[in-house]
Structures are given as C-alpha cells and as structure tokens.
C-alpha cells in the first residue's frame, strides 16, 4: 500500500535521510560525551554520589511516586476515554444541538495547554467555592484536556469503518444506536487501540504537571528527594530513566498492537 500522507522517497531522498540520521546521531553522541566529561570534571560521577540509589529506601520512595503517577494517569485516561467517546459520538450525531457543542468543545479545548487548565483548577475555581482535593486538582484538568484528543481518535476510528457495515446493520432491522454499539464501535475500538496507547503515553508524561499542585507524583517526589539528599543531578537522571523505561514500554506496546492490526486493502473506485 502506498502512503496516503506522503510520496515514497526515492533513492536520492533515502540517501539524504540516512546521511541526516547519521549526522544527527553523531551530534547527539558528541553532546552526550561532552555532558559526561563535564559531570566527571565536577565530581558528579563519583561512586559516593550514586551509592544512595543502590539502596531500597531510595527506590521505595521513588516507586511510591511512580505509583501515584500511574494512578493519576489511569484515572485520567479512563475518564478522558469515556468523555472522548461521548464527544466523538456527539460530533457524528445528526442533531445539530448535539453536534455543534461537541465540535466546539473539541476544537476549543484541544488548543488550550493542559498547564493553563491546571492553573484554572488551582487558582480560579477555589475563588468560586470549588476547591477540589489534591488528587483531582491534577486529574480533572488532564481529563478535560485529553478528552478532546481521545474524541478525535475515536471519531477517526468510527469514520474508518466501511459505510457498508452500518448500512448492513440497518438493513437487518437494527436501529442506528444498535448498529453503532454492536457493529461499528467494536471494530473502531480495535483499530484505534494503538493510537489510544500512544495517547496514553502523552497523558502519563502530563502527570508531571502534578509538580505544580504539589501532588506526590514521580517528578515531585524527585524534587523532594533531591532537596533531602542534595544529589540534584543524580536524582533527576534517575527519575528521567524511570520515565524513559515506562514510556518506552508503552510505546513498544503501541507498536506491537499496530503490527497486529489486519492489513486493509485500499478501496477501489
């Protein structure tokens, strides 16, 4: 199948891409080597500075922060997916009074940074008597922000289902709602599963905004730990590696799910 987004690169373009990849990799390696040299020159690579991270109390504290991160991400993802599915169905509704507000929500909210929504929940809502618990000061804005993104993922999945599937359901006597629930949505959910996992990676990274509301997620736990032991660079490197392992695992899961998707033949005119 040819790509629908761009033309297949020719031999000259592939050579340029390989050359740019090699140059970029060499630049990153040189930058990493320079950073390591600077760390070594300033004693940051001394074994005594890394020994605390070979002890269980340190890792128990960081894993507690990781669990708080995962919990916030799971709750936010579950709520955002439910709201996103409702918004996607609303955008596809035949009723203007349902379709237009759903489209307005998606188009407006997807342009607003999640950090701004966190500030709204943190500073604006308490002035009107709505002071959420600490956990929900992070989960609520992430849910509002990611619901619009999940809505577009679900809408794309629903629109990717062949039109004949819905027509066949209507032909055998199913209502529009039954056709959507029994025929279209199960297939759409299977197709968008890799995209949902990929979007969840971004949501997991957004939980670092808990740093703003003092929620004890992984990054905030790293800040507290660095203030306690004075190992600023070592602590944040370890925290970055934890994020790297978790997000890389989710990205690998998304690629595996995408590889298992059945190949769809291009439609013929």
N, C-alpha and C positions, 0 to 999 in steps of 0.2 A: 504493500500500500504506500502511495506517495503521501508526504505530509501535507496537511491542509493549511499549515501555518507558514511554511517557507519552502522554497525550492531546495531540492537535494544539492549539496555543494559538489562542485566538480573537482577534478584532480588538483588544480592550482589552488582552489579555496581550501581543500583539505590539507595541502602542504602548509599553507599560511596558518591554518588553525593549529596544526601540530607544532609549528615553529613558535607561535604565540604561547601555546601551552608550555613548551619547554622553557621559554624565556621567563614566563610568569612563575614557573616552579623554581627556577634558579634564583629569581629575585626573592621569593619567599624564603628559600633556604638560606640565602645570604642574610636576610633580615633576621631570621631565627638565630643564625650563628653569631650575629652582632649582639643580639639580646643576651644570649648565653654568655658571651665574652664579658659584657658589662655586668651581668649578675655575678660572674666569677670574680671580676676585679673588685666588686664591692662586698664580697663575702656572703652573697645571698645563696650560694650553692654549698656552703659549709654543711657538713653532715649534722651538726648540732642543731641547725635551723630546721631540718626536715625530720629529725627523730621524733618530735611530738606526734607527727602524723602516722607513725607506726604503732601507736597505742590505741587501744579500744575506746577509752573515754572520748578522745577527739572524734573518732568516727561515729560513735554513738550519738554525739551531739549533732554532727553534720547529717547523719541519716535521719535524725528526728526532723531536721529542717527539710530534707528531701521528701519525707513522708507528708509534711504539711504542704509542700509544693504539689505533690502528686494528688493529694486530696482536693486541694483547690482547683487543680486542672480537671480532675474527673467530674466534680460537681458542676463546674462552669461548662464543660463540654456537654454533659448530659442536658443541662438546661438550655444551652445555646442550640443544640441539635433539635430539641423539641420545638423551641421557638422558631428556629430556622425552617423546619419542615412546615410549620403553620404559615410562615410568611411566604414560602415558596408556593404552597397551595393557594394562598391568597392572591399572589401575583398572577397565577394562572386561572383565577376564577373568572367566570363570565359576568359577574355582578360588579359594576363599576365602584359601588360603595365599599366593596371588599378589596378589589384590585388596586385602586388608587392609593388608599392609605398604606397598604403593604408595600407598594412600589416606592412611595415617598419615604417610608421608614428605612428601607434598604439603601436607597440612593443617598439619603442624608447621613445615616449613622456610619456607613462604610467610609465616609470621608473624614470622620471625626477621630482623632487619635485616642487610643484607649487611655492614655495618661490623663487627658483632659476629662474623661468620664470619671476617672478615679478622683480627680480634684473636685468634681461636682459632688460626688458622694461624700467626700471627706469634709468639704468646707461649706458647700451650698445647702445641702439637704438638712444638716443639723440646725440651720437658722430657721427652718420652717417646721421644726419639731420632729424631724425624721432622722434619728441618729441610729444607724444600723450597727449591729455587733461587728467586732473587728473582722471576723471571717467573711462576712457578707459585704464589708466595705471593699474587699478585693473581688469577690465572686460576682457581685451584682454588676459592676461596670464591665468586667470581662464577658459576662453573659450578654449584656446589651450590645457590646461591640462585635462579638463573634457570631451572634445570631444572624446579623446581616450577611456575613461571609458564608455561613453554612446555608443560608437561604439560597444564595446564588449557586452553591454546589448542588443542592437538591434540585433546584429548578433546571439546571443544565442536565442532570441525570434524567429527570422526567421528560424533558424535551428530546433526549437522545433515543427514547423508546420509539420504535416504529409506530406510525399512526395507525396502522392496521391492527395492532394489538388492542387498542382501545375500541376501535370500530367492531372488532370481533366480539368483545365483551358486550357491547351494546346490542349486537345482532342476536345474541343468545338470550337476551332479556334482562341483563344486568343493568342496574342504574349507573349513572355517572360515578357516584360515590363508591359503589361496589366495584366497578371496573378499576377505579383508581386504587382502591385498597387491596384488591385481590390479584390484579394483573400487573398494573403499571408500577406501583410503588415497590413491590418485592424485587422486580428486575432493576429498577432505578437504584435502589439501595445497594444492590450487588455491584453495579457499575461504578458508583461513586465512593465505594468503600476505601480505595487507595487515596482518593482526594480528601476524605474525611480524616484519615490517619495523618496525612501530610498537614492538614489544617490544625490538627491537634498538637503537632509539634510546635507550631507558632503559638498556640494557646499556652502550651507549657512554658515557653520562654516568656510569655507575657506575665506569668505569675510572678516574675521578678519585680513587677510593679508593687508587690506587697512590701517592698523596701520603703515605699512612700508612706504607707499606712501603718508601718511597724508590725506587720504580720510576720510571724516567725517562719517564713519560708527559707529556702536554701541560701539565697543571697544575703538576706538579713541575718541569718544565723552565722554566715561567714563574716559579716561585718562585726557582730558581737564577739565572735571568736578572735578576730584579728585585734580588736581593742583589748581583749583579755590577755593574749599571749604576746602581742607586739610583733607577730610574724605576718605582716600585711601582704607582702608579695607571695609568700608560700601559701597562705590561706586562700587567696583569690585564685592562684593557679590550681590548687586542689579543687576548689568549687567549680572552676571552668572545666576541669577534666570530668567532674561528675556530670555537669550539664552535657558535655560532649558525648559521654557514654550513653546517657539516657536518650538524647535526641538522635544520635546515630542509630541506636537500636530501633527507635520508632521509624526513622527514615528507611531503614532496611526492611522493616515490616511492610511499609507502604510500597516499596519496590517489589517485594515478594508477592503481595496481593495484586499489584498491577500486572506482574508477569503471568499470574494465574488466570487473568481475565481472558475469556474466549475472544479470539480474533473475529472482528466483524468485517464482513465483506463490504466494499464500497457499493452504495446503491447505484443502479443503472438508470439512465434516463429513459 
